[in-house]
Amino acid sequence: MTLQKNDRESKEIYPFSGFPSEIQIFLKNLFDMWEANKQEYDFEFSIDSFDNITKIFLFGNHSSPIPGIEDEIQKITNLFPKLEILEIEYDFLNKIPLDLSNLPNLRILCIGGKRLSQLPIGLGLNSRNLQKFCISSSNITHLPQDLMYLPSLTYLGIKLSPKFSQLPDNIDQLHTLEEIELEYTAITHIPDSLLNIPSLKKISLVQDEKLQYIHPKLREITYLVN
């Protein structure tokens, strides 16, 4: 399902009657928010796998908040407990209001927003199957310690987050990590503890003018893009 600003026939093309009642309400609320603000906002909500929903993508790009959107985002974990992929990017969220303990199958989580400064509560403790985690276009400054408890994480991406200044020294607790991607951050040094992760194959750095230190052995797997 995709709702787009210029889709004038959305009500006919995307009926909600095939969903359970509580999901119908959720989708209708999102649709009504979009419908009420379609002259002002570019807003897209898409779902794959209708019978057994495993993917949700929610993006917003506009100049002011959509009233009530936080309450609807909060419902995602209760309505779609089999989610495996969740991507949310919305400029007017200070935090992503999700209880990830209800998403045991989540493998990919990508979140972003220009005001985003807090990560979902219990991310590391409640996302045992998470393999890919990415942050983009955010005000995030650091990673919380509970993130170091992700036993399956293979990819960590932090992009367009100019206040993000350091990776934790104990990042080697992410012993399954294979790739780190840093783009437009305030990182000044790459921790030596990454040497303790045998699975790490690639470090990508984009616009790394502030970077002052990286161990020579880590340089061997580091790709610089300016």
N, C-alpha and C positions, 0 to 999 in steps of 0.2 A: 504494500500500500504506500502510495506517495501522494502527499498533498502539496500542491505548488501554487504560487500566487496567481499565475495566469490561467490556471485550469478552471474554466467557468462551469464545467459540467461535473465537477468532482462528486457531488451528491449522488448523481445517477451512476457514475462509473464505479464508485467505491462504497457500496452499501455496507452497513455494519451488521446486517441481520444474521450473518453466518457465525458470529462470535457468541460466546457465553455472555449473559446479561451484564456482568460486572465489567467485562472488557468492552462491550458495546458502549457503556457509559463513559469509560476512560477515553475511548477513541472519539466519541461524540464531543466530549469536553475539549479535547485537543482541536478537533475540527472547528468547533464553534469559536475557540480563541483565534484560530487562523482566519475564519470567515469574518469575524468582527473587526479584525485589524488588517485585512488583506491590502488595503490601500497604503498602509504605512510600512508593513513588514515583508521581508522575504523569509519564508518559514517553510521548512520541509520536515516531514515525519514519514519514515518509511519502515515497513516491516516485511521480512521474508518468512517463508514457512508458515502458512496460514493455520494449518491444522495443529501444528506443534511448534509454536513460535520459539526460534532459537536466536534470532538476530533482530536488533532494533537500532536504528540510526536516527538521532534527533539533533537537528541543526537549526540554529536561528542566527540571523544576521540583520540587525536593525538598530535604530537609534534610541529606542527606549524599551523598557520591560513589557513583556506580555503578562497582564495580570493573571495570577493564579497558576502560572506554569510550574512553580516549585512544588505545589501541592500535587500536581499531576505526575511530575517526575518521581515523587516519593512513592507513588503507587506501583511503579514499574516492577519492583522486586516482588511484590505480593501477587501481581497479576500474571507475571511471566516467569515462574520459578525455574523453567528449563532453559533460560537464556544461556547462550554460549558466547555471543558477541554483543557488546554494547558500546555504542559510540555516542557521546553527548558533547556538543559544542554550542554554548549559549553565552553571550557576552555579559548577561546581567545576573549571573549566579556567583555569589561569593564562595559557595561550597556546593558540592553535588549531594543532594539530600537522599542518599541511598543507604539501605541496610543490606550490605553484601552477604550477610550470613544466610540470606534467603536464596542466594544464587550459587549453589555448590558446583554447578557445571560451567561457570564462567571461565572462558579461556582467553578472551581478548577484551580489554577495557581501555578505551581511549576517551579522554575527557579534556575539555578546554573551555576557555572563556576569559576575556580580558580582565574581569574582576575576580576570577577564581584564585583564592588564596588558601583554601583548605581542601584536603583530599577526603574521600569518603571514610567514615569512621570504621576502624577495624579492618582496613584493607588487607593488611598482611596476615591477620589472624583468621579471616573468614574466606579467603580466596585461595584455597589450597591447590586448585587446578589452574590458576591463572598463569598463562604462558607469555602473554604480551601485554605490557602496560605502557601507555604513552600519554604524555601531557603536552598540550600545545596552546599557544596564545594565552598564557596565564600569568598570574602574579605570584605563583608558587616560588618560595625562596629555598626550600630544602625538602628532603624526603623524610617522612616520619620513621621512627625506629621500627615500628611494627611492619613496615614494608620489607624489612630484612628477613621476615619469617615466611616469605613466599617460596615454597619448596620446588615449584615447577617453572619458575620464571626463566625464560630464555632470551627475551628482548626487553630492553628498557630504553624508551625514547623520551627526551625532554627537548621541546622545540619552541622557539619564539617565546621564551620565558626569560626576559632580560634581568629579572631579580633573582634568578636561581644561581646561587654562588658556589655551592659545593656539593660533592658527593660524600656520603658518610664514609668514615675511615673503615667501618666494619662492613663495607659493601661486599666483602668476600664471603659473607654468610649466604649470599645468593649463589650457591655453589653450582647451579645449573645454567647460569647466565652465559649466553653465547655472543650477544651483540649489545653494544651501547651506542646510542646515537644522540649527540648533543648539537643543537642548532640555535644560534643566537641566544646564548646564555651568558652569565657573568662568571663562569667557571674560571678560576685562576690556576688550579692544579688538579691533576688526576692522581687519586690516591694509589700508593704503591701496593696496597692490599689487593688490588686487582690481579697482581701477579700470582695470588693464591687460588685463582679460579682456573683450573686446567681447561675447562670447556670454552673459555672466552676466546673468540676467534676474530672479533672485529670491534674497533672503536672508531666511530665516525664523528668528526668535528667540523662544523660549518661556522664560518665567521668567528674564529677563535682568537681574535686580537688580544683578549685579556689573559689568555693562557700563558702561564709563566713556567710551569714545570710539568714534565711527564717523564717517567722513568725510561731510560734507553730501551729496555726490553719491551716495554709497552708500545714504544714508537714503532716497533716492528709490525704490529697489528693495527696501527692507527692510520686512518685515511683522512687527510686534511682537504677541505674544500673551502676556498675563499671567494 
